[in-house]
């Protein structure tokens, strides 16, 4: 059986914004071990990292102690105040840092080399702030997911499609900068790349569109 993959988000903000929580919930759901993996197989080793899982690292103490219950309910989520390089079982040569400045794009063969895939608050800023600088200090091997910015949940989703499902990056269906209908007479353009569904719509976390509409309404009220 192939070695399990681990997806790590080094949390680089003081707080947990509403959109970040939705993205983290989505990542936790999508990286949950499949039903076909028996409990016996998952627990066949004494090491705590013997299953595909989602790690949230570098959480500020206050956030760590007050992590939303929705996230705590995911038993495949490992939340910690430690930095990524302190994770139990992590070996530097098995770690891939998702880096917009990397020289090589992610490819299916990377799934045979790397077990750990590290993301920071590095994909999802508009405009991009190159926050990956804070993660390059670890010396991990970098890979890129193409030239267009993605949200963090999209970056994890695309990485899984490439390294687990063995779909080449240029074969993943994308939609760039989709427009969302906010109201009858208002739309907003999302400044990111998303995985595209068969109907052409972007794959987004459950509740994200509603949150965007709510924020848009707040912005309108602030101008009144």
Secondary structure, DSSP 8 states (H G I E B T S, - for coil): -----EEEEE--SSS--HHHHHHHHHHHHHTS--TTS-HHHHTSSSSTT-S-EEEEES--HHHHHT--HHHHT-TTEEE-SS-GGG-TT--GGGEEEE-TT-SSB--GGGGGT-SEEEE-TTSS-SS---TTHHHHTT--EEEB--SS-B-HHHHHHHHHHHHTS---GGGS-EEES-EEEEETTEEEE--SEEEB-TTS-B---TTHHHHHHHHHHHHHHHT-
